[in-house]
Amino acid sequence: MRLLAITCTLFLLTITTSFVSAQSKEQEKIEDFKLVEENGKLKIKALEESDEQQVNEKVNGEYIFGINGMDVALEFRRGEANLSQQFSGSTFVYFSPKHQPVSSVKLYYLQEISDYYGPFKIPISLLLIIPLIFIIIGYFVRKLIFLFIGILVAFFLFNKGLDIGNYFAVLWSWLT
């Protein structure tokens, strides 16, 4: 009976110790990251929250990132991970860490420069600004078209000798 109690105690102690050590090995959170090119290779660097240029060297282990919709496991060592995914030509790349909220997504444009890529960060706000610019331009173009039609109507109403029927007759004879 005594042997059974000692065995159970050792078993519980082992389980408790492994549970506590598993909790202490929890992965460091990546607060922010950036894509850089070093020696012809693309790398993702985990940045510290307080300083956006300082690499967080506590980040080690495997982290899952969504790259253009595909889940890719990246192995971080001292805050850096090599990006082994191949890209064909200049392209847009969308990064979203799977362990983070949606607010930490980033969009990059990879410009192919001879044998390496030059990454350029694109602010997500541009995805809203560009369509708004096209909508505003379309609004003004519509206004300009209406203005042009109004001026044309006024021209034919107030011009003596050239009415709209004669104008279309001249155009028709020119086309045929």
C-alpha positions as CSV (number, residue, x, y, z in Angstrom):
1,M,0.0,0.0,0.0
2,R,2.8,2.3,0.9
3,L,4.5,1.5,-2.4
4,L,1.3,2.5,-4.3
5,A,1.1,5.8,-2.5
6,I,4.8,6.6,-3.3
7,T,4.2,5.6,-7.0
8,C,1.1,7.8,-7.3
9,T,2.9,10.7,-5.7
10,L,5.8,10.4,-8.1
11,F,3.5,10.1,-11.0
12,L,1.5,13.3,-10.0
13,L,4.8,15.1,-9.4
14,T,6.1,14.2,-12.8
15,I,2.8,15.3,-14.5
16,T,2.7,18.6,-12.6
17,T,6.3,19.4,-13.4
18,S,5.8,18.7,-17.1
19,F,2.7,20.8,-17.1
20,V,4.5,23.7,-15.4
21,S,7.4,23.5,-17.8
22,A,5.1,23.3,-20.8
23,Q,3.4,26.6,-19.6
24,S,6.8,28.3,-19.2
25,K,7.8,27.4,-22.8
26,E,4.9,29.4,-24.2
27,Q,6.0,31.1,-27.4
28,E,6.9,34.8,-27.3
29,K,4.2,36.9,-29.0
30,I,5.2,38.7,-32.2
31,E,3.9,42.2,-31.7
32,D,5.1,43.6,-35.1
33,F,7.1,42.3,-38.0
34,K,8.7,43.6,-41.2
35,L,9.9,42.0,-44.4
36,V,13.5,42.7,-45.4
37,E,16.0,41.6,-48.0
38,E,19.5,40.5,-46.8
39,N,22.1,39.0,-49.0
40,G,19.6,38.1,-51.7
41,K,17.2,36.4,-49.4
42,L,13.9,37.6,-48.0
43,K,13.5,37.5,-44.2
44,I,10.8,38.3,-41.8
45,K,12.0,40.1,-38.6
46,A,9.9,40.1,-35.4
47,L,10.1,43.6,-34.0
48,E,9.7,44.8,-30.4
49,E,6.5,46.7,-29.6
50,S,8.3,49.7,-28.1
51,D,10.9,50.1,-30.8
52,E,9.9,49.4,-34.4
53,Q,13.5,49.0,-35.6
54,Q,14.7,46.7,-32.8
55,V,14.5,43.0,-33.5
56,N,12.9,40.9,-30.7
57,E,15.5,38.2,-30.2
58,K,13.2,36.3,-27.7
59,V,11.1,35.1,-30.6
60,N,12.2,31.5,-31.3
61,G,10.3,28.5,-32.7
62,E,7.7,27.9,-35.3
63,Y,5.1,30.4,-36.2
64,I,2.3,30.1,-38.8
65,F,1.9,33.0,-41.2
66,G,-0.7,33.3,-44.0
67,I,1.2,34.4,-47.2
68,N,-1.2,35.2,-50.0
69,G,-3.8,33.0,-48.4
70,M,-1.5,30.0,-47.9
71,D,-0.5,28.9,-44.4
72,V,3.3,28.7,-44.1
73,A,5.2,27.6,-41.1
74,L,8.2,29.8,-40.5
75,E,11.0,28.9,-38.1
76,F,12.2,31.9,-36.2
77,R,15.7,32.0,-34.6
78,R,16.6,35.1,-32.6
79,G,13.7,37.0,-34.1
80,E,14.4,36.3,-37.8
81,A,12.9,33.7,-40.2
82,N,14.0,33.0,-43.7
83,L,11.2,33.1,-46.3
84,S,11.7,30.1,-48.5
85,Q,8.6,30.6,-50.6
86,Q,9.4,31.4,-54.3
87,F,7.8,34.2,-56.2
88,S,7.7,34.6,-60.0
89,G,8.5,38.2,-61.0
90,S,7.4,41.3,-59.3
91,T,4.3,40.7,-57.2
92,F,2.1,41.8,-54.3
93,V,2.5,39.7,-51.1
94,Y,-0.1,39.7,-48.3
95,F,1.2,38.6,-44.8
96,S,-1.1,37.8,-41.9
97,P,0.2,36.1,-38.8
98,K,-2.2,33.4,-37.7
99,H,-1.4,33.9,-34.0
100,Q,-2.3,37.6,-34.1
101,P,-5.5,39.6,-34.7
102,V,-6.3,40.9,-38.1
103,S,-4.9,44.4,-37.4
104,S,-1.3,43.2,-37.8
105,V,-1.6,42.2,-41.5
106,K,0.8,43.8,-44.0
107,L,0.9,44.2,-47.7
108,Y,4.2,44.3,-49.6
109,Y,5.2,44.8,-53.2
110,L,8.2,42.7,-54.2
111,Q,10.0,44.3,-57.0
112,E,12.3,41.9,-58.8
113,I,15.7,43.4,-59.2
114,S,18.0,41.1,-61.2
115,D,18.6,38.2,-58.8
116,Y,16.8,39.4,-55.7
117,Y,13.6,41.1,-54.5
118,G,13.3,44.6,-53.1
119,P,10.3,44.7,-50.7
120,F,8.2,47.9,-50.4
121,K,5.6,48.1,-47.7
122,I,2.2,49.4,-48.9
123,P,0.0,50.9,-46.2
124,I,-3.3,49.1,-45.9
125,S,-5.1,52.5,-46.0
126,L,-4.1,52.8,-49.6
127,L,-6.5,50.0,-50.4
128,L,-9.3,52.4,-49.4
129,I,-7.9,55.6,-50.7
130,I,-7.3,54.4,-54.3
131,P,-10.9,53.3,-55.0
132,L,-12.2,56.5,-53.4
133,I,-10.0,58.5,-55.8
134,F,-11.5,56.7,-58.8
135,I,-15.0,57.3,-57.5
136,I,-14.3,61.0,-57.1
137,I,-12.7,61.2,-60.5
138,G,-15.7,59.4,-62.0
139,Y,-18.0,61.9,-60.2
140,F,-16.2,64.8,-61.7
141,V,-16.0,63.3,-65.1
142,R,-19.8,62.7,-65.0
143,K,-20.2,66.4,-64.0
144,L,-18.0,67.4,-66.9
145,I,-19.9,65.3,-69.4
146,F,-23.2,66.9,-68.2
147,L,-21.6,70.3,-68.4
148,F,-20.3,69.6,-72.0
149,I,-23.8,68.4,-73.1
150,G,-25.4,71.5,-71.5
151,I,-22.9,73.8,-73.4
152,L,-23.6,71.9,-76.6
153,V,-27.4,72.3,-76.2
154,A,-27.0,76.0,-75.4
155,F,-24.8,76.4,-78.5
156,F,-27.4,74.9,-80.7
157,L,-30.3,76.8,-79.1
158,F,-28.6,80.2,-79.4
159,N,-26.6,79.8,-82.5
160,K,-28.3,81.2,-85.6
161,G,-27.9,79.3,-88.8
162,L,-26.7,76.0,-87.4
163,D,-29.3,73.8,-85.7
164,I,-28.9,70.3,-84.5
165,G,-30.5,68.8,-87.7
166,N,-28.0,70.6,-89.9
167,Y,-25.2,69.5,-87.6
168,F,-26.1,65.8,-87.9
169,A,-26.5,66.1,-91.7
170,V,-23.0,67.6,-91.9
171,L,-21.6,64.7,-89.7
172,W,-23.4,62.1,-91.8
173,S,-22.1,63.4,-95.1
174,W,-18.6,63.5,-93.6
175,L,-18.8,59.9,-92.5
176,T,-20.2,58.6,-95.8
